[in-house]
């Protein structure tokens, strides 16, 4: 298999026929052995019925059906598990990602890159609710992870099969695929892609996902820097806090023994004990993390 197209689908019954027609119109002239893997994410409309009909008509279409809605990341992950093409391309089902941009991604992969991300240079979305939060998120993630990517929200990407097989996606981690790929040593590039206004259905994204993205960013940054050495982060802060508590305790002891001051009712005594206890706990967590890894 040369190429696998992975398409997460959730309530996109109006877009599915057009998406299939556009994908086949782009892929047929490439003369590649390809498959289209559609992950129906618990759709409540006729999406699954339409996908099933396409699969019965065209054996290159393969359908995965979730029992309920698990999110786009789960759709990508399931598609990656089932993909067998040497190159795996992801694309949204809402027709905003233009299938005509796929050959440009494949050309870049042919140059030797492992992951090629689409860059929506002329994004057709509302500025305040979609584009501005996306730009802020891209800037924040780039500064945190050190991976410079202009458009992590673009689902139109091409990956070599061995790269996606090494990824373990959950939560909202599909946004961090470039960062995870960089972590495992993949060579990456960006290609400008065409972006179109949504014609049917409604967006599944909003500002409500911001908190989840921030939490996943913390996870990615931790995995990126300390997943194989948790004692380095937990132990470091444990030693710092424990040392501060110990020094504060020494000072209070000096005041009690040398100066004769009463320390029994002072908040500093409680703070000293708390800092030392937190230090012990953090070092213990780091050691447990090391044991778990090994």
C-alpha positions in Angstrom: 0.0 0.0 0.0 1.4 3.4 -1.0 -0.9 5.8 0.7 -3.5 5.8 3.5 -5.9 8.7 3.9 -7.2 9.0 7.5 -10.5 10.9 7.9 -12.1 11.4 11.3 -15.9 11.9 10.8 -18.5 13.3 13.2 -21.9 14.4 11.9 -20.7 15.3 8.4 -23.5 13.7 6.3 -23.7 16.6 3.9 -19.9 16.6 3.3 -19.2 12.9 2.9 -20.2 12.4 -0.8 -18.4 15.5 -1.9 -15.3 14.6 0.1 -15.2 11.1 -1.5 -15.5 12.5 -5.0 -12.8 15.1 -4.4 -10.4 12.6 -2.8 -10.8 10.1 -5.6 -10.4 12.9 -8.3 -7.1 13.9 -6.7 -5.7 10.5 -5.9 -6.6 8.6 -9.1 -4.2 10.5 -11.4 -1.4 9.8 -8.9 -1.5 6.1 -9.8 -0.9 5.0 -6.2 -2.3 2.1 -4.4 -4.3 3.9 -1.7 -6.9 3.4 0.9 -9.4 5.8 2.6 -9.9 5.1 6.3 -12.9 6.8 7.8 -13.3 6.8 11.6 -16.9 7.6 12.4 -16.7 9.2 15.9 -20.2 8.2 17.1 -22.1 10.3 14.6 -25.7 11.0 15.4 -26.7 11.7 11.8 -26.5 9.5 8.6 -22.7 9.7 8.4 -22.1 6.0 9.1 -24.8 4.9 6.7 -23.2 6.9 3.9 -19.7 5.7 4.8 -20.9 2.1 4.8 -22.5 2.6 1.4 -19.2 4.0 0.0 -17.3 1.0 1.5 -19.6 -1.5 -0.1 -19.2 0.3 -3.5 -15.4 1.0 -3.3 -13.2 -1.6 -1.4 -10.5 1.1 -0.9 -12.9 2.8 1.6 -12.6 1.3 5.1 -14.8 2.4 7.9 -14.2 2.3 11.7 -17.2 3.0 13.9 -17.0 4.2 17.5 -19.8 3.3 19.9 -19.9 6.9 21.1 -18.1 10.2 20.5 -14.5 10.0 21.7 -13.0 13.0 19.9 -10.9 13.8 16.9 -7.7 12.5 18.5 -9.2 9.1 19.0 -10.2 9.1 15.3 -6.7 9.8 14.2 -5.3 7.2 16.6 -7.7 4.5 15.3 -6.9 5.4 11.7 -3.1 5.2 12.4 -3.6 1.8 14.0 -5.3 0.5 10.8 -3.2 2.3 8.2 -0.9 0.3 6.1 0.3 2.8 3.5 3.9 3.9 3.4 2.6 7.5 3.7 -0.4 8.4 6.0 -2.3 11.6 5.2 -4.8 13.0 7.6 -7.6 15.3 6.6 -10.8 16.7 8.1 -14.2 15.6 6.7 -15.7 19.2 6.7 -14.3 20.0 3.2 -12.4 23.0 4.6 -9.2 21.1 4.0 -8.7 21.0 0.2 -7.8 17.5 -1.1 -6.1 19.2 -4.0 -3.3 20.1 -1.6 -2.4 16.5 -1.0 0.0 16.1 -3.9 2.1 19.0 -2.5 2.4 17.2 0.8 3.5 14.0 -0.9 6.1 15.9 -3.0 7.6 17.2 0.2 7.6 13.8 1.8 9.5 12.5 -1.3 12.2 15.0 -0.5 13.0 13.0 2.6 10.9 14.5 5.3 9.0 12.4 7.8 6.1 14.7 8.7 4.8 17.5 6.5 2.2 19.9 8.1 -0.2 22.0 6.2 -0.2 25.7 6.7 -3.5 27.5 6.2 -1.9 30.8 5.0 -5.3 32.2 4.0 -7.6 30.6 6.7 -11.3 31.0 6.1 -12.6 31.2 9.7 -13.8 33.8 12.0 -11.0 35.9 13.4 -12.0 36.4 17.1 -13.4 32.9 17.8 -11.0 30.8 15.7 -8.0 32.5 14.1 -6.9 34.7 17.0 -7.0 31.9 19.7 -5.2 29.6 17.2 -2.4 32.1 16.7 -2.0 32.6 20.4 -2.0 28.8 21.0 0.6 28.2 18.2 2.9 30.9 19.7 2.6 29.5 23.2 3.2 25.9 22.2 6.2 26.8 20.0 7.7 28.8 22.9 7.1 25.9 25.3 8.2 22.9 23.2 10.8 24.7 21.0 9.2 23.2 17.8 8.4 26.0 15.4 5.2 25.3 13.5 2.9 28.0 12.2 -0.4 26.0 12.1 -0.9 23.1 14.5 -4.6 23.2 14.1 -4.5 22.2 10.4 -5.4 18.5 10.2 -4.1 18.2 6.6 -0.7 16.5 7.2 1.4 13.7 5.6 3.4 11.3 7.8 5.6 8.3 7.1 4.0 5.1 8.4 6.8 4.3 10.9 6.3 7.7 12.5 2.6 7.4 13.2 3.1 3.8 14.5 5.3 5.2 17.2 2.8 7.8 18.3 0.4 7.2 21.2 -2.4 9.8 21.0 -5.0 10.6 23.6 -6.8 13.7 25.0 -6.3 16.5 22.5 -2.9 15.4 21.5 -3.6 15.5 17.7 -2.8 19.2 17.9 0.7 18.3 19.2 1.6 15.7 16.4 4.4 18.0 15.1 5.8 18.2 18.7 5.5 14.5 19.3 7.1 13.8 15.9 10.0 16.1 16.7 10.4 14.4 20.1 10.9 11.0 18.4 13.4 12.5 15.9 11.3 13.0 12.8 12.3 15.5 10.1 9.5 18.0 9.5 8.5 20.6 7.0 5.5 22.9 6.3 3.6 23.4 3.1 1.0 26.1 2.4 -2.3 24.5 1.7 -5.7 25.8 0.5 -8.3 26.4 3.1 -12.0 26.8 2.3 -15.1 28.2 4.1 -17.3 25.6 5.7 -20.4 25.0 3.6 -22.3 22.4 5.6 -22.6 21.5 9.2 -21.0 23.4 12.1 -17.6 23.5 13.7 -16.9 21.1 16.5 -14.3 23.5 18.0 -14.6 26.5 20.3 -13.0 28.4 23.1 -14.1 25.7 25.5 -11.2 23.5 24.4 -8.7 26.0 25.6 -8.2 24.5 29.0 -7.8 21.0 27.7 -5.2 22.2 25.2 -3.2 23.9 28.0 -3.3 20.7 30.1 -2.2 18.6 27.2 0.6 21.2 26.6 1.8 20.5 30.1 1.7 16.8 29.4 3.6 17.1 26.2 6.3 19.4 27.7 6.8 16.9 30.6 7.0 13.9 28.2 9.3 15.8 25.9 11.8 16.7 28.7 11.4 14.3 31.6 9.5 11.2 30.5 12.7 9.0 30.9 14.0 10.8 34.0 11.1 12.0 36.2 13.5 12.3 39.3 15.1 15.2 37.5 12.0 17.4 37.8 10.3 16.0 40.9 13.5 15.5 42.8 14.9 18.9 41.9 11.8 20.7 43.3 11.7 18.3 46.2 15.2 19.1 47.2 14.6 22.9 46.8 11.5 22.9 48.9 12.9 20.5 51.5 16.1 22.6 51.8 14.0 25.8 52.3 12.0 24.1 55.0 15.1 22.8 56.7 16.8 26.2 56.7 13.7 27.8 58.0 13.6 25.2 60.8 17.2 25.8 61.7 16.5 29.5 62.0 13.5 28.9 64.3 15.6 26.5 66.4 18.3 29.2 66.7 15.6 31.7 67.9 14.3 29.2 70.4 17.5 28.0 71.9 19.8 31.0 71.6 17.4 33.9 71.8 14.7 32.4 73.9 11.9 33.3 71.6 8.6 31.3 71.6 8.0 29.6 68.3 5.1 27.3 69.1 2.4 29.7 67.8 4.3 31.1 64.8 3.1 30.3 61.2 6.8 29.9 60.1 7.0 26.7 62.1 4.1 25.2 60.2 5.5 26.5 56.9 8.9 24.8 57.7 7.3 21.5 58.4 5.1 21.8 55.3 8.0 22.5 53.0 10.0 19.6 54.3 7.0 17.3 54.0 6.4 18.5 50.4 10.1 17.9 49.6 10.0 14.3 50.8 6.8 13.7 48.9 8.2 15.1 45.6 11.4 13.1 45.9 9.3 10.0 46.6 7.1 10.7 43.5 10.3 11.0 41.4 11.7 7.7 42.7 8.3 6.0 42.0 8.4 7.4 38.5 11.9 6.0 38.0 10.8 2.6 39.3 7.8 2.6 37.0 9.8 3.5 33.9 12.3 0.7 34.6 
